[in-house]
Amino acid sequence: MSEPDPSPSDTPAFVALMPAAELAPNAVKPFQLAGYSILLCRVGDEFFALENRCSHTGALLTRGRLRGDCIVCPVHGARFQLRDGKHLSPPASSGLVSFAVRVAAGQIEVLPVPIDPPGGKPDPRAFVM
Ligand code: FES
């Protein structure tokens, strides 16, 4: 016996956050969405959405620097991959939650459901601090 299909109200939907044209290249913009603190990032014509809280000690990444395909925490300098939140350097030892993003009808839309697992695939490297 199969499970019933979820009703349309149970299915998460993308939420429009802002016009794509209003987020400049290499800029970020914070949002609160469905209980998540989300940082929308633009690099070139690509858009990314990560949780806006560093996994090290919880600093907001709103003032972080975009460097290529990464964001650098403004407090202690941990780097995270924009695509999936994977942590790339200490002192953070885990990644960030990331969210699916798309541009539809000129609007940046985010699916307010975390992509699993946070920070992408497990990192086999060990960081010594
Ligand atoms: S709070 Fe981000 S690296 Fe320490």
Backbone and ligand atoms as CSV (ligand in chain L), in Angstrom:
chain,resi,resn,atom,element,x,y,z
A,1,MET,N,N,0.837,-1.178,0.000
A,1,MET,CA,C,0.000,0.000,0.000
A,1,MET,C,C,0.880,1.239,0.000
A,2,SER,N,N,0.590,2.171,-0.855
A,2,SER,CA,C,1.430,3.365,-0.932
A,2,SER,C,C,0.856,4.489,-0.084
A,3,GLU,N,N,1.773,5.407,0.274
A,3,GLU,CA,C,1.371,6.580,1.049
A,3,GLU,C,C,0.554,7.518,0.165
A,4,PRO,N,N,-0.388,8.220,0.742
A,4,PRO,CA,C,-1.136,9.200,-0.061
A,4,PRO,C,C,-0.225,10.346,-0.461
A,5,ASP,N,N,-0.502,10.915,-1.608
A,5,ASP,CA,C,0.255,12.089,-2.038
A,5,ASP,C,C,0.001,13.239,-1.067
A,6,PRO,N,N,1.059,14.043,-0.783
A,6,PRO,CA,C,0.840,15.183,0.104
A,6,PRO,C,C,-0.085,16.184,-0.574
A,7,SER,N,N,-0.875,16.843,0.238
A,7,SER,CA,C,-1.738,17.878,-0.330
A,7,SER,C,C,-0.864,19.034,-0.781
A,8,PRO,N,N,-1.363,19.863,-1.680
A,8,PRO,CA,C,-0.562,20.983,-2.161
A,8,PRO,C,C,-0.062,21.869,-1.023
A,9,SER,N,N,-0.821,21.995,0.075
A,9,SER,CA,C,-0.385,22.855,1.166
A,9,SER,C,C,0.765,22.240,1.944
A,10,ASP,N,N,0.987,20.902,1.815
A,10,ASP,CA,C,2.093,20.252,2.500
A,10,ASP,C,C,3.382,20.299,1.685
A,11,THR,N,N,3.281,20.650,0.428
A,11,THR,CA,C,4.437,20.652,-0.445
A,11,THR,C,C,5.138,21.998,-0.359
A,12,PRO,N,N,6.439,21.996,0.004
A,12,PRO,CA,C,7.141,23.274,0.067
A,12,PRO,C,C,7.173,23.943,-1.302
A,13,ALA,N,N,7.095,25.235,-1.290
A,13,ALA,CA,C,7.100,25.994,-2.535
A,13,ALA,C,C,8.186,27.054,-2.481
A,14,PHE,N,N,8.731,27.385,-3.640
A,14,PHE,CA,C,9.691,28.467,-3.722
A,14,PHE,C,C,8.999,29.782,-3.337
A,15,VAL,N,N,9.755,30.638,-2.659
A,15,VAL,CA,C,9.240,31.927,-2.202
A,15,VAL,C,C,10.070,33.030,-2.857
A,16,ALA,N,N,9.403,33.973,-3.489
A,16,ALA,CA,C,10.100,35.101,-4.114
A,16,ALA,C,C,10.613,36.045,-3.036
A,17,LEU,N,N,11.906,36.396,-3.121
A,17,LEU,CA,C,12.507,37.276,-2.115
A,17,LEU,C,C,12.750,38.682,-2.640
A,18,MET,N,N,13.205,38.793,-3.866
A,18,MET,CA,C,13.491,40.125,-4.405
A,18,MET,C,C,13.763,40.009,-5.899
A,19,PRO,N,N,13.657,41.123,-6.624
A,19,PRO,CA,C,14.005,41.095,-8.042
A,19,PRO,C,C,15.497,40.817,-8.216
A,20,ALA,N,N,15.831,39.954,-9.152
A,20,ALA,CA,C,17.239,39.612,-9.393
A,20,ALA,C,C,18.052,40.847,-9.767
A,21,ALA,N,N,17.436,41.763,-10.474
A,21,ALA,CA,C,18.156,42.952,-10.929
A,21,ALA,C,C,18.553,43.874,-9.773
A,22,GLU,N,N,17.933,43.688,-8.606
A,22,GLU,CA,C,18.222,44.573,-7.472
A,22,GLU,C,C,19.320,44.046,-6.561
A,23,LEU,N,N,19.826,42.851,-6.835
A,23,LEU,CA,C,20.973,42.345,-6.076
A,23,LEU,C,C,22.188,42.414,-6.995
A,24,ALA,N,N,23.078,43.331,-6.685
A,24,ALA,CA,C,24.240,43.556,-7.541
A,24,ALA,C,C,25.175,42.354,-7.515
A,25,PRO,N,N,25.953,42.156,-8.582
A,25,PRO,CA,C,26.965,41.102,-8.560
A,25,PRO,C,C,27.916,41.305,-7.375
A,26,ASN,N,N,28.323,40.207,-6.750
A,26,ASN,CA,C,29.206,40.214,-5.582
A,26,ASN,C,C,28.603,40.938,-4.392
A,27,ALA,N,N,27.282,40.841,-4.255
A,27,ALA,CA,C,26.589,41.428,-3.110
A,27,ALA,C,C,25.824,40.337,-2.373
A,28,VAL,N,N,25.493,40.628,-1.128
A,28,VAL,CA,C,24.703,39.703,-0.314
A,28,VAL,C,C,23.529,40.470,0.280
A,29,LYS,N,N,22.501,39.735,0.670
A,29,LYS,CA,C,21.325,40.362,1.282
A,29,LYS,C,C,20.713,39.348,2.249
A,30,PRO,N,N,20.525,39.749,3.521
A,30,PRO,CA,C,19.939,38.828,4.496
A,30,PRO,C,C,18.416,38.842,4.448
A,31,PHE,N,N,17.827,37.690,4.754
A,31,PHE,CA,C,16.367,37.551,4.828
A,31,PHE,C,C,16.020,36.615,5.976
A,32,GLN,N,N,14.845,36.823,6.519
A,32,GLN,CA,C,14.245,35.845,7.426
A,32,GLN,C,C,13.158,35.142,6.629
A,33,LEU,N,N,13.201,33.829,6.605
A,33,LEU,CA,C,12.227,33.092,5.806
A,33,LEU,C,C,11.912,31.769,6.489
A,34,ALA,N,N,10.648,31.581,6.811
A,34,ALA,CA,C,10.169,30.327,7.400
A,34,ALA,C,C,11.005,29.912,8.616
A,35,GLY,N,N,11.403,30.890,9.423
A,35,GLY,CA,C,12.174,30.587,10.624
A,35,GLY,C,C,13.663,30.457,10.401
A,36,TYR,N,N,14.107,30.624,9.170
A,36,TYR,CA,C,15.536,30.543,8.860
A,36,TYR,C,C,16.092,31.943,8.618
A,37,SER,N,N,17.313,32.146,9.075
A,37,SER,CA,C,18.056,33.348,8.734
A,37,SER,C,C,18.883,32.996,7.509
A,38,ILE,N,N,18.535,33.589,6.388
A,38,ILE,CA,C,19.119,33.206,5.103
A,38,ILE,C,C,19.923,34.352,4.522
A,39,LEU,N,N,21.079,34.031,3.974
A,39,LEU,CA,C,21.879,35.027,3.274
A,39,LEU,C,C,21.847,34.701,1.785
A,40,LEU,N,N,21.269,35.627,1.051
A,40,LEU,CA,C,21.224,35.493,-0.409
A,40,LEU,C,C,22.506,36.102,-0.956
A,41,CYS,N,N,23.193,35.394,-1.845
A,41,CYS,CA,C,24.474,35.853,-2.389
A,41,CYS,C,C,24.403,35.817,-3.911
A,42,ARG,N,N,25.044,36.814,-4.517
A,42,ARG,CA,C,25.140,36.815,-5.972
A,42,ARG,C,C,26.604,36.905,-6.375
A,43,VAL,N,N,27.023,35.990,-7.234
A,43,VAL,CA,C,28.364,36.032,-7.827
A,43,VAL,C,C,28.165,35.948,-9.334
A,44,GLY,N,N,28.523,36.993,-10.031
A,44,GLY,CA,C,28.235,37.048,-11.462
A,44,GLY,C,C,26.731,36.982,-11.651
A,45,ASP,N,N,26.291,36.019,-12.425
A,45,ASP,CA,C,24.851,35.836,-12.625
A,45,ASP,C,C,24.322,34.612,-11.884
A,46,GLU,N,N,25.099,34.127,-10.920
A,46,GLU,CA,C,24.657,32.983,-10.124
A,46,GLU,C,C,24.206,33.453,-8.748
A,47,PHE,N,N,23.180,32.786,-8.227
A,47,PHE,CA,C,22.615,33.127,-6.924
A,47,PHE,C,C,22.714,31.921,-6.003
A,48,PHE,N,N,22.962,32.211,-4.727
A,48,PHE,CA,C,23.113,31.161,-3.722
A,48,PHE,C,C,22.386,31.601,-2.455
A,49,ALA,N,N,21.958,30.620,-1.678
A,49,ALA,CA,C,21.311,30.920,-0.399
A,49,ALA,C,C,21.875,29.986,0.661
A,50,LEU,N,N,22.420,30.593,1.713
A,50,LEU,CA,C,23.010,29.853,2.822
A,50,LEU,C,C,22.410,30.360,4.120
A,51,GLU,N,N,22.532,29.545,5.162
A,51,GLU,CA,C,22.127,30.075,6.460
A,51,GLU,C,C,23.087,31.202,6.822
A,52,ASN,N,N,22.522,32.240,7.422
A,52,ASN,CA,C,23.312,33.428,7.716
A,52,ASN,C,C,23.889,33.344,9.124
A,53,ARG,N,N,24.600,32.272,9.414
A,53,ARG,CA,C,25.177,32.100,10.745
A,53,ARG,C,C,26.372,31.177,10.614
A,54,CYS,N,N,27.526,31.703,10.937
A,54,CYS,CA,C,28.745,30.900,10.832
A,54,CYS,C,C,28.659,29.698,11.757
A,55,SER,N,N,29.120,28.562,11.288
A,55,SER,CA,C,29.053,27.342,12.094
A,55,SER,C,C,30.123,27.315,13.187
A,56,HIS,N,N,31.030,28.298,13.206
A,56,HIS,CA,C,32.059,28.321,14.251
A,56,HIS,C,C,31.468,28.832,15.560
A,57,THR,N,N,31.168,30.119,15.643
A,57,THR,CA,C,30.552,30.637,16.872
A,57,THR,C,C,29.289,31.424,16.582
A,58,GLY,N,N,28.757,31.283,15.395
A,58,GLY,CA,C,27.434,31.840,15.125
A,58,GLY,C,C,27.392,33.264,14.621
A,59,ALA,N,N,28.508,33.817,14.215
A,59,ALA,CA,C,28.500,35.192,13.698
A,59,ALA,C,C,27.652,35.282,12.433
A,60,LEU,N,N,26.997,36.421,12.281
A,60,LEU,CA,C,26.271,36.659,11.040
A,60,LEU,C,C,27.270,36.799,9.901
A,61,LEU,N,N,26.905,36.255,8.763
A,61,LEU,CA,C,27.785,36.327,7.592
A,61,LEU,C,C,27.435,37.499,6.689
A,62,THR,N,N,26.510,38.322,7.112
A,62,THR,CA,C,26.077,39.467,6.307
A,62,THR,C,C,27.258,40.350,5.914
A,63,ARG,N,N,28.244,40.476,6.800
A,63,ARG,CA,C,29.423,41.296,6.495
A,63,ARG,C,C,30.598,40.451,6.007
A,64,GLY,N,N,30.310,39.208,5.664
A,64,GLY,CA,C,31.356,38.355,5.116
A,64,GLY,C,C,31.763,38.818,3.728
A,65,ARG,N,N,32.945,38.418,3.306
A,65,ARG,CA,C,33.450,38.793,1.979
A,65,ARG,C,C,33.239,37.649,1.002
A,66,LEU,N,N,32.730,37.989,-0.153
A,66,LEU,CA,C,32.627,36.985,-1.216
A,66,LEU,C,C,33.971,36.909,-1.910
A,67,ARG,N,N,34.500,35.698,-2.017
A,67,ARG,CA,C,35.790,35.464,-2.671
A,67,ARG,C,C,35.617,34.303,-3.634
A,68,GLY,N,N,35.465,34.609,-4.917
A,68,GLY,CA,C,35.230,33.543,-5.893
A,68,GLY,C,C,33.947,32.811,-5.564
A,69,ASP,N,N,34.055,31.507,-5.381
A,69,ASP,CA,C,32.859,30.717,-5.084
A,69,ASP,C,C,32.694,30.472,-3.587
A,70,CYS,N,N,33.292,31.347,-2.758
A,70,CYS,CA,C,33.248,31.172,-1.306
A,70,CYS,C,C,32.790,32.449,-0.615
A,71,ILE,N,N,32.363,32.287,0.641
A,71,ILE,CA,C,32.165,33.438,1.510
A,71,ILE,C,C,33.088,33.248,2.706
A,72,VAL,N,N,33.696,34.366,3.143
A,72,VAL,CA,C,34.646,34.345,4.247
A,72,VAL,C,C,33.988,34.998,5.453
A,73,CYS,N,N,33.956,34.282,6.575
A,73,CYS,CA,C,33.357,34.811,7.802
A,73,CYS,C,C,34.115,36.064,8.232
A,74,PRO,N,N,33.388,37.122,8.614
A,74,PRO,CA,C,34.051,38.371,8.982
A,74,PRO,C,C,34.730,38.334,10.347
A,75,VAL,N,N,34.465,37.302,11.141
A,75,VAL,CA,C,34.999,37.293,12.507
A,75,VAL,C,C,36.349,36.578,12.587
A,76,HIS,N,N,36.410,35.319,12.188
A,76,HIS,CA,C,37.673,34.571,12.305
A,76,HIS,C,C,38.163,34.015,10.972
A,77,GLY,N,N,37.445,34.306,9.909
A,77,GLY,CA,C,37.962,33.988,8.576
A,77,GLY,C,C,37.673,32.607,8.022
A,78,ALA,N,N,36.787,31.834,8.639
A,78,ALA,CA,C,36.451,30.534,8.029
A,78,ALA,C,C,35.833,30.776,6.659
A,79,ARG,N,N,36.108,29.856,5.737
A,79,ARG,CA,C,35.556,29.970,4.380
A,79,ARG,C,C,34.539,28.861,4.147
A,80,PHE,N,N,33.474,29.236,3.425
A,80,PHE,CA,C,32.411,28.287,3.099
A,80,PHE,C,C,32.108,28.377,1.615
A,81,GLN,N,N,31.888,27.234,1.013
A,81,GLN,CA,C,31.534,27.169,-0.398
A,81,GLN,C,C,30.098,27.659,-0.569
A,82,LEU,N,N,29.883,28.555,-1.516
A,82,LEU,CA,C,28.547,29.114,-1.719
A,82,LEU,C,C,27.571,28.060,-2.239
A,83,ARG,N,N,28.065,27.172,-3.095
A,83,ARG,CA,C,27.185,26.211,-3.761
A,83,ARG,C,C,26.443,25.309,-2.770
A,84,ASP,N,N,27.150,24.843,-1.729
A,84,ASP,CA,C,26.516,23.875,-0.832
A,84,ASP,C,C,26.812,24.115,0.643
A,85,GLY,N,N,27.497,25.215,0.967
A,85,GLY,CA,C,27.774,25.532,2.367
A,85,GLY,C,C,28.930,24.761,2.971
A,86,LYS,N,N,29.618,23.978,2.169
A,86,LYS,CA,C,30.732,23.168,2.688
A,86,LYS,C,C,31.798,24.070,3.311
A,87,HIS,N,N,32.297,23.680,4.483
A,87,HIS,CA,C,33.362,24.478,5.095
A,87,HIS,C,C,34.689,24.099,4.455
A,88,LEU,N,N,35.480,25.121,4.189
A,88,LEU,CA,C,36.733,24.917,3.465
A,88,LEU,C,C,37.961,25.217,4.307
A,89,SER,N,N,37.768,25.928,5.423
A,89,SER,CA,C,38.935,26.246,6.244
A,89,SER,C,C,38.513,26.456,7.686
A,90,PRO,N,N,39.437,26.199,8.617
A,90,PRO,CA,C,39.163,26.428,10.016
A,90,PRO,C,C,39.078,27.936,10.291
A,91,PRO,N,N,38.550,28.341,11.417
A,91,PRO,CA,C,38.252,27.493,12.572
A,91,PRO,C,C,36.895,26.789,12.522
A,92,ALA,N,N,36.079,27.014,11.510
A,92,ALA,CA,C,34.830,26.250,11.414
A,92,ALA,C,C,35.164,24.790,11.144
A,93,SER,N,N,34.395,23.907,11.756
A,93,SER,CA,C,34.629,22.486,11.541
A,93,SER,C,C,33.417,21.801,10.918
A,94,SER,N,N,32.416,22.597,10.570
A,94,SER,CA,C,31.257,22.033,9.888
A,94,SER,C,C,30.714,23.077,8.921
A,95,GLY,N,N,29.886,22.607,8.020
A,95,GLY,CA,C,29.375,23.493,6.970
A,95,GLY,C,C,28.123,24.238,7.377
A,96,LEU,N,N,27.567,24.931,6.409
A,96,LEU,CA,C,26.342,25.703,6.595
A,96,LEU,C,C,25.200,25.026,5.860
A,97,VAL,N,N,24.018,25.249,6.359
A,97,VAL,CA,C,22.830,24.797,5.645
A,97,VAL,C,C,22.705,25.634,4.376
A,98,SER,N,N,22.346,24.983,3.289
A,98,SER,CA,C,22.118,25.708,2.041
A,98,SER,C,C,20.688,25.452,1.564
A,99,PHE,N,N,20.248,26.311,0.668
A,99,PHE,CA,C,18.867,26.261,0.184
A,99,PHE,C,C,18.884,26.349,-1.340
A,100,ALA,N,N,17.898,25.724,-1.957
A,100,ALA,CA,C,17.760,25.800,-3.411
A,100,ALA,C,C,17.309,27.205,-3.801
A,101,VAL,N,N,17.902,27.715,-4.882
A,101,VAL,CA,C,17.592,29.059,-5.382
A,101,VAL,C,C,17.297,28.966,-6.866
A,102,ARG,N,N,16.388,29.801,-7.318
A,102,ARG,CA,C,16.145,29.907,-8.752
A,102,ARG,C,C,15.698,31.327,-9.051
A,103,VAL,N,N,15.797,31.692,-10.313
A,103,VAL,CA,C,15.256,32.979,-10.767
A,103,VAL,C,C,14.095,32.657,-11.689
A,104,ALA,N,N,12.929,33.179,-11.339
A,104,ALA,CA,C,11.724,32.951,-12.131
A,104,ALA,C,C,11.004,34.287,-12.304
A,105,ALA,N,N,10.689,34.603,-13.532
A,105,ALA,CA,C,10.004,35.861,-13.860
A,105,ALA,C,C,10.742,37.051,-13.256
A,106,GLY,N,N,12.092,36.964,-13.248
A,106,GLY,CA,C,12.903,38.072,-12.764
A,106,GLY,C,C,13.039,38.143,-11.257
A,107,GLN,N,N,12.410,37.223,-10.536
A,107,GLN,CA,C,12.474,37.220,-9.072
A,107,GLN,C,C,13.423,36.124,-8.583
A,108,ILE,N,N,14.213,36.450,-7.574
A,108,ILE,CA,C,15.024,35.423,-6.916
A,108,ILE,C,C,14.102,34.684,-5.956
A,109,GLU,N,N,14.033,33.377,-6.130
A,109,GLU,CA,C,13.160,32.560,-5.295
A,109,GLU,C,C,13.989,31.525,-4.550
A,110,VAL,N,N,13.603,31.288,-3.294
A,110,VAL,CA,C,14.300,30.319,-2.452
A,110,VAL,C,C,13.289,29.297,-1.951
A,111,LEU,N,N,13.708,28.051,-1.937
A,111,LEU,CA,C,12.894,26.990,-1.355
A,111,LEU,C,C,13.270,26.911,0.127
A,112,PRO,N,N,12.332,27.253,1.024
A,112,PRO,CA,C,12.690,27.332,2.454
A,112,PRO,C,C,12.774,25.973,3.133
A,113,VAL,N,N,13.493,25.072,2.504
A,113,VAL,CA,C,13.730,23.737,3.062
A,113,VAL,C,C,15.228,23.478,2.933
A,114,PRO,N,N,15.928,23.235,4.031
A,114,PRO,CA,C,17.375,23.010,3.942
A,114,PRO,C,C,17.722,21.837,3.041
A,115,ILE,N,N,18.768,22.016,2.268
A,115,ILE,CA,C,19.302,20.911,1.474
A,115,ILE,C,C,20.112,20.035,2.419
A,116,ASP,N,N,19.886,18.761,2.341
A,116,ASP,CA,C,20.541,17.827,3.237
A,116,ASP,C,C,21.670,17.108,2.485
A,117,PRO,N,N,22.834,16.908,3.052
A,117,PRO,CA,C,23.218,17.271,4.399
A,117,PRO,C,C,23.762,18.692,4.441
A,118,PRO,N,N,23.703,19.339,5.621
A,118,PRO,CA,C,24.302,20.673,5.725
A,118,PRO,C,C,25.775,20.626,5.356
A,119,GLY,N,N,26.202,21.596,4.606
A,119,GLY,CA,C,27.618,21.684,4.263
A,119,GLY,C,C,28.054,20.711,3.201
A,120,GLY,N,N,27.125,20.124,2.488
A,120,GLY,CA,C,27.498,19.204,1.425
A,120,GLY,C,C,27.947,17.869,1.983
A,121,LYS,N,N,28.671,17.135,1.179
A,121,LYS,CA,C,29.129,15.812,1.595
A,121,LYS,C,C,30.160,15.930,2.709
A,122,PRO,N,N,30.249,14.908,3.582
A,122,PRO,CA,C,31.234,14.952,4.657
A,122,PRO,C,C,32.646,15.188,4.120
A,123,ASP,N,N,33.399,15.975,4.877
A,123,ASP,CA,C,34.770,16.313,4.495
A,123,ASP,C,C,35.725,15.342,5.177
A,124,PRO,N,N,36.451,14.520,4.408
A,124,PRO,CA,C,37.342,13.544,5.045
A,124,PRO,C,C,38.602,14.175,5.635
A,125,ARG,N,N,38.842,15.469,5.332
A,125,ARG,CA,C,40.033,16.107,5.861
A,125,ARG,C,C,39.849,16.383,7.357
A,126,ALA,N,N,40.937,16.406,8.085
A,126,ALA,CA,C,40.895,16.780,9.502
A,126,ALA,C,C,41.627,18.095,9.655
A,127,PHE,N,N,41.019,19.029,10.348
A,127,PHE,CA,C,41.656,20.311,10.605
A,127,PHE,C,C,42.237,20.279,12.019
A,128,VAL,N,N,43.460,20.713,12.125
A,128,VAL,CA,C,44.110,20.803,13.430
A,128,VAL,C,C,44.125,22.270,13.831
A,129,MET,N,N,43.592,22.525,15.044
A,129,MET,CA,C,43.543,23.922,15.510
A,129,MET,C,C,44.425,24.088,16.722
L,1,FES,S1,S,32.576,33.056,13.911
L,1,FES,FE1,FE,33.000,32.577,11.838
L,1,FES,S2,S,35.003,31.799,11.826
L,1,FES,FE2,FE,34.594,32.262,13.909
